[in-house]
Amino acid sequence: MKDVRVLGAIGVVQLDHEVDMTAATRAAVREGVWLRPFRDLVYTMPPYVTSDEDVARIARAVCAAAREG
């Protein structure tokens, strides 16, 4: 992992390599979350009304996508 950034409700994990889109998407979907992986970035843009439980699920999905992607 190279960097983690947050701006408002947008969260971005920047990897030190290109994201394997297939593996990252598969890892996120296993958690029940849709993320936006591209280039060396994994984005999440949850709605402002996201519950604490869903934020935890999204965080798990981002970590899984970063590990596998």
C-alpha positions in Angstrom: 0.0 0.0 0.0 1.3 3.4 -1.0 -1.2 5.9 0.4 -4.7 6.2 1.9 -6.8 9.4 1.3 -10.2 10.6 2.3 -12.1 13.6 1.0 -15.7 13.9 2.3 -17.3 10.5 1.8 -14.7 9.3 -0.8 -12.0 6.9 0.4 -9.1 5.9 -1.8 -6.4 3.3 -1.2 -3.4 3.7 -3.5 -1.4 0.6 -4.1 2.3 0.4 -5.1 1.3 -1.6 -8.2 -1.5 -1.8 -10.7 -4.7 -3.2 -9.3 -5.7 -6.7 -10.6 -9.3 -5.6 -11.4 -10.7 -9.1 -11.5 -9.2 -10.2 -8.2 -10.1 -6.9 -6.4 -13.6 -6.9 -7.7 -14.1 -10.5 -6.7 -12.8 -9.8 -3.2 -15.1 -6.8 -2.7 -18.2 -8.7 -4.1 -17.5 -11.5 -1.6 -18.0 -8.9 1.1 -21.2 -7.7 -0.6 -19.6 -4.4 -1.6 -19.1 -2.7 -5.0 -15.8 -0.8 -5.3 -14.1 1.1 -8.1 -10.7 -0.3 -8.7 -8.6 1.2 -11.5 -5.0 1.8 -12.3 -3.3 1.7 -8.8 -6.4 2.9 -6.9 -9.3 1.4 -5.1 -12.1 3.9 -4.5 -15.2 3.7 -2.4 -18.0 6.3 -2.4 -20.6 5.3 0.1 -23.7 7.4 0.7 -23.7 9.8 3.6 -26.5 7.8 5.3 -24.3 4.6 5.5 -24.7 2.7 8.8 -21.8 1.8 11.0 -22.3 -1.8 10.1 -22.1 -1.0 6.4 -19.0 1.2 6.9 -17.3 -1.8 8.6 -18.3 -4.0 5.7 -16.9 -1.5 3.2 -13.6 -1.2 5.1 -13.3 -5.0 5.1 -13.9 -5.0 1.3 -11.3 -2.3 0.7 -8.8 -4.2 2.7 -9.6 -7.5 0.9 -9.4 -5.8 -2.5 -6.1 -4.2 -1.7 -4.7 -7.5 -0.5 -5.9 -9.6 -3.5 -5.7 -6.9 -6.1 
